[in-house]
Amino acid sequence: MGAAERIFIGADGKARCSWCKASAEYIRYHDTEWGFPVMEDRRLFEKISLEGFQAGLSWLTILNKREAFREVFAGFDYHVVARFGSREVERLLSDARIVRHRGKIETTIGNARLACELESEFGSLRAYFWGFQPREANVLSKDLKRRGWRFVGPATVHAFMQAMGLVNDHAEGCFVRAEVEEARRALEESPR
């Protein structure tokens, strides 16, 4: 795809990545979230979990259900989700506001337990995930799978890395690309 096909001009005259032109929700997500660096552990866990739920579905479906997901998964506090058992699984399976897929629900709970282990080993999810930046998604995917994580194939992990700002995949010419680069630069220059 050439550079011209990777962007579109919105009604406001701004050039954006072409993937977001399908809906106003996508445009808002693109302009305010997608690609900006995320350091908060809960948000990192939320996004990798939602990317797993998205497998086989459109991101718009997940985006439209995101608030319900946040509610039923305790704000993606992985310490809380790690303690979910069969009663919570059944409760989630009966909640029509989210994607009711037993495997994905159980995976999120299992991955929460593994997130607690990552936090113990690395001090935070931030330290773990950002330690892979800017390497390829394949490397992170393989490491997560080695640690027992599920629904973390290379495509899912690449989408996670794009969304959380570990890579800047805004198209050349997209007005947000420079904003994301500035945010990434500020992050690199800030003391950790």
C-alpha positions as CSV (number, residue, x, y, z in Angstrom):
1,M,0.0,0.0,0.0
2,G,1.5,3.4,-1.0
3,A,1.7,6.4,1.3
4,A,-1.3,8.0,-0.4
5,E,-3.5,5.0,0.3
6,R,-2.4,4.8,3.9
7,I,-4.0,8.1,4.8
8,F,-7.3,9.9,4.2
9,I,-8.4,13.4,4.7
10,G,-11.2,13.8,7.3
11,A,-14.1,16.2,7.2
12,D,-12.0,18.5,9.4
13,G,-9.2,18.6,6.8
14,K,-6.8,16.5,8.8
15,A,-4.8,13.6,7.3
16,R,-5.3,10.4,9.3
17,C,-4.4,6.7,8.9
18,S,-6.9,5.2,6.5
19,W,-7.9,2.3,8.8
20,C,-9.8,4.7,11.0
21,K,-12.1,6.2,8.4
22,A,-14.8,3.5,8.9
23,S,-16.4,5.2,11.9
24,A,-16.5,8.2,14.2
25,E,-15.5,5.9,17.1
26,Y,-12.4,4.8,15.2
27,I,-11.4,8.4,14.5
28,R,-11.7,9.3,18.1
29,Y,-9.7,6.3,19.2
30,H,-7.1,7.0,16.5
31,D,-6.8,10.7,17.4
32,T,-6.6,10.4,21.2
33,E,-5.3,6.9,22.1
34,W,-3.9,4.7,19.4
35,G,-0.1,4.8,19.4
36,F,0.4,7.1,22.3
37,P,2.8,5.5,24.9
38,V,1.0,3.8,27.8
39,M,2.9,3.2,31.0
40,E,0.1,2.2,33.4
41,D,0.1,-1.5,34.2
42,R,-3.7,-1.8,34.3
43,R,-4.0,-0.3,30.8
44,L,-1.4,-2.5,29.4
45,F,-3.1,-5.6,30.8
46,E,-6.5,-4.3,29.6
47,K,-5.2,-3.8,26.1
48,I,-3.5,-7.2,25.7
49,S,-6.7,-8.8,27.1
50,L,-9.0,-6.9,24.8
51,E,-6.7,-7.8,21.8
52,G,-7.3,-11.4,22.8
53,F,-11.0,-10.9,22.9
54,Q,-10.8,-9.2,19.5
55,A,-9.4,-12.3,17.7
56,G,-11.8,-13.1,15.0
57,L,-13.8,-10.0,15.5
58,S,-13.5,-6.3,14.5
59,W,-11.8,-3.9,16.9
60,L,-14.9,-1.7,16.7
61,T,-16.9,-4.5,18.3
62,I,-14.5,-4.6,21.2
63,L,-14.2,-0.8,21.4
64,N,-18.0,-0.5,21.7
65,K,-18.0,-3.0,24.5
66,R,-14.9,-1.7,26.3
67,E,-16.7,0.0,29.2
68,A,-18.6,-3.2,29.9
69,F,-15.4,-5.2,29.8
70,R,-13.8,-2.7,32.2
71,E,-16.8,-3.1,34.6
72,V,-16.9,-6.9,34.6
73,F,-13.1,-7.4,34.8
74,A,-12.7,-5.1,37.8
75,G,-11.1,-2.3,35.8
76,F,-8.6,-4.8,34.5
77,D,-6.9,-4.9,37.9
78,Y,-5.0,-8.1,37.2
79,H,-4.5,-8.7,41.0
80,V,-8.3,-8.9,41.3
81,V,-8.9,-10.8,38.1
82,A,-6.3,-13.4,39.0
83,R,-8.6,-14.4,41.9
84,F,-11.6,-15.0,39.7
85,G,-12.9,-18.6,39.8
86,S,-15.7,-20.7,38.2
87,R,-18.4,-18.5,39.7
88,E,-17.0,-15.4,38.0
89,V,-16.5,-17.3,34.7
90,E,-20.2,-18.3,34.8
91,R,-21.2,-14.7,35.6
92,L,-19.2,-13.4,32.7
93,L,-20.6,-16.0,30.3
94,S,-24.1,-14.8,31.1
95,D,-23.3,-11.1,30.5
96,A,-24.5,-10.1,27.1
97,R,-22.6,-6.8,27.2
98,I,-19.3,-8.5,26.5
99,V,-18.0,-11.2,24.2
100,R,-19.1,-14.4,25.9
101,H,-16.4,-16.8,24.8
102,R,-15.4,-19.2,27.6
103,G,-11.9,-19.7,26.2
104,K,-11.2,-16.0,26.0
105,I,-12.7,-15.3,29.5
106,E,-10.6,-18.1,31.1
107,T,-7.5,-17.0,29.2
108,T,-7.9,-13.4,30.6
109,I,-8.1,-14.9,34.1
110,G,-5.1,-17.1,33.5
111,N,-3.1,-14.3,31.9
112,A,-4.0,-12.1,35.0
113,R,-2.3,-14.7,37.2
114,L,0.7,-14.6,34.9
115,A,0.7,-10.8,34.9
116,C,1.2,-11.0,38.6
117,E,4.2,-13.2,38.1
118,L,5.6,-10.8,35.6
119,E,5.1,-8.0,38.0
120,S,7.0,-9.9,40.7
121,E,9.9,-10.7,38.3
122,F,10.2,-7.3,36.6
123,G,8.7,-4.9,39.1
124,S,5.9,-3.9,36.8
125,L,4.2,-4.8,33.5
126,R,5.5,-1.6,32.2
127,A,9.1,-2.7,32.7
128,Y,8.4,-6.0,31.1
129,F,6.5,-4.8,28.0
130,W,8.6,-1.7,27.4
131,G,11.7,-3.9,27.6
132,F,10.7,-5.3,24.2
133,Q,10.4,-1.9,22.5
134,P,11.3,-1.5,19.7
135,R,11.9,-5.2,18.9
136,E,9.4,-7.2,16.8
137,A,6.2,-8.5,18.0
138,N,7.4,-12.1,17.3
139,V,10.0,-11.8,20.1
140,L,7.4,-10.6,22.6
141,S,4.8,-13.1,21.5
142,K,7.3,-16.0,21.9
143,D,8.3,-14.9,25.3
144,L,4.7,-14.5,26.5
145,K,3.9,-18.0,25.2
146,R,6.9,-19.4,26.8
147,R,5.6,-18.0,30.1
148,G,2.2,-19.6,29.6
149,W,0.2,-16.7,28.2
150,R,-2.6,-17.5,25.7
151,F,-4.2,-15.5,22.8
152,V,-0.9,-13.7,22.3
153,G,0.1,-14.6,18.7
154,P,2.3,-12.3,16.7
155,A,-0.6,-10.4,15.1
156,T,-2.3,-9.9,18.4
157,V,0.9,-8.7,20.0
158,H,1.8,-6.4,17.1
159,A,-1.7,-4.8,17.5
160,F,-1.0,-4.4,21.2
161,M,2.4,-2.8,20.6
162,Q,0.9,-0.4,18.0
163,A,-1.9,0.7,20.3
164,M,0.3,1.1,23.4
165,G,2.9,3.1,21.6
166,L,5.7,0.6,21.8
167,V,6.0,1.2,18.0
168,N,4.7,4.2,16.1
169,D,2.8,2.8,13.1
170,H,0.8,6.0,12.3
171,A,1.2,6.4,8.5
172,E,3.6,9.0,7.1
173,G,1.5,12.1,6.6
174,C,-1.0,11.3,9.5
175,F,-1.2,14.4,11.7
176,V,-1.1,12.2,14.9
177,R,2.3,10.6,13.9
178,A,4.3,13.6,15.0
179,E,2.3,13.9,18.3
180,V,3.1,10.2,19.1
181,E,6.8,10.7,18.2
182,E,6.9,13.7,20.6
183,A,5.3,11.7,23.4
184,R,7.7,8.8,22.8
185,R,10.7,11.2,22.8
186,A,9.5,12.8,26.1
187,L,9.2,9.4,27.6
188,E,12.7,8.4,26.6
189,E,14.1,11.6,28.1
190,S,12.1,11.4,31.4
191,P,13.8,9.7,34.4
192,R,12.3,6.3,35.2
